[in-house]
Every structure is written in C-alpha cells, then in structure tokens.
C-alpha cells in the first residue's frame, strides 16, 4: 500500500499546516489519533509516561507521512508536566492548533475498597490534568483552535458496579467541555468530547476475559477500533460549527 500526502500530490489535506498535541499518544486510541491527524496533514506531538519506545514508533510513523513529530515525556498527574507539555509542544513545533486530551487512568472496584490514593491518582490524571492542559493550550492556541477530550461511555451509562470513581472522573469532563466551549468561543476555539465504548486496545483487548460481556452491552454487539475513535477526533479537529458537544463512539453502549 502506498501512502500519499500533499508533499507528493500537490494537494492540501484537511489539517495541512496545523500542529496537534495528543496526550497519552504512545498506544491505543492516542497513537491511532496522532497518526490519523498526521495523515490529515498535522504535525504532531505525543506525550507518554513509560512507553518511550512506543511513542518513538508513533513519531517515526508520522515522520514517514512527511510530518514533523516529537515525543514528550509528561505525566498528566503532575501539574507542572501537564501544563508543561503544551509549552514544550509549542516550542518544538512552533505553535498549537489542536489539543487532544487522551491521557487517562482507570481504577475499577467496589466503592468501599477504593483507597484515597486511588481517588487522588484518577482525579489528578483524568480531571486536573485535562483542565491544566486545556488551560495552558487556551493561552497558546491560535485562533480557530480545537480542544478535543476523550471521555468514556461510562460517563453516559454505567452498566454495573465497580465503576464509580472512573465514571465520576469522566463525567466531570462533560461539564469542563461545555464550559470551555462557552468561554473560548469568542476566539473561534471549539471544545468537544468523544465517548469511546469498548475499544480493542492492549489495555482492553477484544479477546480478553471480560470482552464478551462488554460487547454484549453494545447495540452492535462488538468492540470498536482505535481507528474508529480517531476518525471522529479528526472530524472534530476540522469542524468549524461544532462545539460543546458529546460524541459517542460506543457501538450503541448508551442506547
């Protein structure tokens, strides 16, 4: 298969000349999103915590498409690193047009068994880290920027026990997204949230021990792919008249 882009065809792809930062972009939905944005013409920065080699593979794949790309180590649980990743992306790639808040962690289990350390870690990464990255991006983003946050189907429907903490963290992002949409609209910056359902990744494989039950909860009866989520993110990165909206890419999990 031959990959083409504007450098060889002379045509401009939808995000030509844009710069995107994808947090947690070394694998899964984050990696698929970074590469989809690169195929659409964007230069990309991806953050990682432990997966340096995987992040560098994403960088090389984006560069093979003719894009500039960089991997940045940044733990979204650290306030300085969450905001600092934005500054480093701007310094390295010369600006910022698209922020994809993808980094997240999940702790599932009975409510009574959740430790304070679990609560602090999940809220630090899934809520505070997203807030701080969005805050930093808003200060550096060029007119017409896009903030796209990866939520969860569990913010719309919690199908069983054990998801209280995770659902809480992802539900908070809905309010954040709607508030960002109102506050940043005078600058032409949009903010939207995408809710993936069961997605086939290394963290939640479609052939895993709990996969059949998750698939049965969807109307389509199957897991989704990271590329299907990335396609919706790419649409929002180019959309001008969509903001403050929720998009479920969940196979009908919330139906």
N, C-alpha and C positions, 0 to 999 in steps of 0.2 A: 504494500500500500504506500502511495506517495503522498506526503503532506505538503500542501502549498499554503502560501500566505502572500501578503501584499508585496513582500520583497522579491517574489518571483513572478507574480501575476500582474503586478502594477495596480491592483485594486486595493481599496482600504476595507479592512474588516471592521465590525461594529465598534470595537473599543480601541481602534488604532490611536496610538499616542497617549493612551491613558496609563495610569500607574495604579496597581491594586496591591493591597496588603491582605493576606489571608492568615489569620491566627490559627495555630494548630494545623498547619498545612503540610505536614510531613507524610500523612497517610489518610486513608479513608475518604470521607467527604471533603476534608480540607485539601488533600492532594488532588482529587478529581476536580475540585473547584478551581484551584490555581491553574491547572493545565487547561481547563475549559476557557478561562479568562485569557490565558496566553494564546490559545487558538483564535480567540476573538480579537486579538491584537494588542492586549495589555502587557506591559512589563509587570512582573510580579515579585513581591517579597513574601516569604512564608516564615512563620515562626515555629519553633519546636522547643521541647524541653529535653527529652532524652534521645530522640530519633535523629541524630545529626546525619547519619549515613542516608537514611530515607529522605530527609529534607534535601540533601545534596543531589539525590537522584531526581527529585522533582525539579530542582534548579536546572540540572543538565537537560532534562526533557523540555523545559520551557526554552532554554537557550537553543536547542535543536530546532525549535519553531521560529527562530530568529528574534526572540525576545530577550531583553535584559532580565536577569533574575538573580535573587540573592536569598540565602537562608540566614535567619537571625535567631539566635538562642534567646528566648524570653519566656519566663514563667508568668502566666497571667495571674497567678496567686500573689505575686509580688507587685505592689502598687507602682514602684518605680519602673519595673520592667514592662508592665502592662502598657503604661503610657510611653515609656522609652522606646518601645518597638516602633511606634508611629514615627517618632523623631528620627530614628535610625533609617527607617524606610525612606522618609523624605530626603534625608541627607544623601543616601546611597543612590536613589533613583530620580531625585530631582523634583519631587512633588508627590501628591496623593490625590487620587480621584475616587477610588473605591476602597472601602474597608469592609471586609467580611469577618465578622466576629464568629469564628467557628470553634475556637478552643473551649473545651468543656470537660468536666469530670462528672461521674455518677457514683453515688453510693446508695445502694438499694438494700432494704432490710426493714424489719419491724420497727415501728416508731420508738418503742421503749428501748431498743437496743442501739440507737444512734448516739454516738458519743459527741461531746461538744467539738472535738477536733474534726469529726466528720462534717458537722454543720459549718464550722468555720472554713474548712477547705472548699466545700462545694459552693458556698455563697461567695467566697473570695474569688474563685475562678469564674463561675457561671454568671455572677451578677456584678460584683465590684470590678472585676477585670474587664468585662464588657463595657460597663459605664465609663471607666477611666480611658479605655482605648477610644471609645466614641467621643469622649470629651476632648482628648488630645487631637483626634482626627478632625473634629469640627473646627479646631483652631488653626489647622494647617491645610485643610482641604480646599481645593479650588472650587470656584463657582460651578454649580451643576454636579456636585459630588454625590456619591451614593454610600449609604451605610446599610449593610445587609447583615442581619443577625440570624444565626442558626438556633432555632428554638427546639421544640420537641412535640411530638404527637401527645405526650403526656401533659402538656400544658392545655390541651383541649379535651382529653379524655384519659382518665386514669382507670385502667381496666381491672385492677386488682390491688391488694395490699402490698406494702413494701416500697412504694414509690413516693412517699410524702415529701421527703427532702428534695429529691430531684425535681418533682413536679412543682414544688414551691419555687425553686430557683429558675426554672424555665418559664413559669407563669409571670414572674417579675419582669421578664424581658419584653412581654407584650406591652405593659404599661410604659416601659422605657422607650420602646419603638414608637408608640403613638405620641409620646411627649416630644421626642426628637423630631418627629415629622412636623409638629406644630412650630417648634422653636426654630428649626433650621430652614423652614420653607421660604422665608424672605430671601435667602441666599441661593435658592434653587437646589438645595441639598435635600434629597429624599431619604427616608428611613423605612425599611420594611423588614418583616421577619418571616422566615421559612421554617415550617414544622415538619421535619422528616418523621416518617413512621419507622417500622422495622427495616433497616437498611443493611445489606450484606457487606460487612466490613470485617477486618480481623478481630475487632472487639466484639462483634455480634454476628458471627457467620451464619449464613442461611442454612448450613448443615449442622449447626450447633445443637446442644442437648435440649434447648428450650425453643428452638426455631419453629417447630410445627405449631406450637400453641400460639406464638406471636403471629405467624402467617394466617392462622385461622381467625384472628381478630380483625383482619382487614377484609374489606369487601371483595378485593381482587384475589384474595387467598394466596398471596405470595409476598416475599421480601422485595423491596425496591433495590436499586443500584445507586452507588455514589454518583454515577454519571447523570442519573435522573434528577437528583437533587441539584447537582452542578448546573444543569440546563436551566433550572428555574432561577438560580442565583445569577447566571449570565443574562437571562432576560431582564431581571430587575436592575442589573448594572447598566443596561442600555435604555431602560424605560424612563420616560420623562413625566408622565401623568399618572404615576402610581406612587403613593406614599401613605404611611401609616397603616399598611395593610398586612394581613396574615395570609400566608400561602401554605396549604397543607399538601405535602408530597408524601402521602401516607397510605396510598392504596385503598383509601376509604376506611382507615382506622377509626376516624371520628364520625363516620356516617351513622 
